[in-house]
């Protein structure tokens, strides 16, 4: 872990030195370039999500009609757990 931290610190200092060597005009150009790339990437993601949501909603039609209670349609009623005995009399004193 310590070696990784040292490696990252050296890379950071090298990049900082290279950035400071650039003129202000070139720094501004790089900042604008990276911001434009960020905007393109964000726009692509937003358009992809919008397109997927549009296609997903067109495939799934809403269900029209009343909601039915599944408990009414059962042939065999469910047992109430409160009515079933928990203990047997065989194990009591």
Secondary structure, DSSP 8 states (H G I E B T S, - for coil): -HHHHHHHHHHHHHHHHHHHHS-HHHHHHHHHHHHHHHHHHHHHHHHHHHHHHHHHHHHS----S----TTTT-SS----TTTS-SS-GGG--
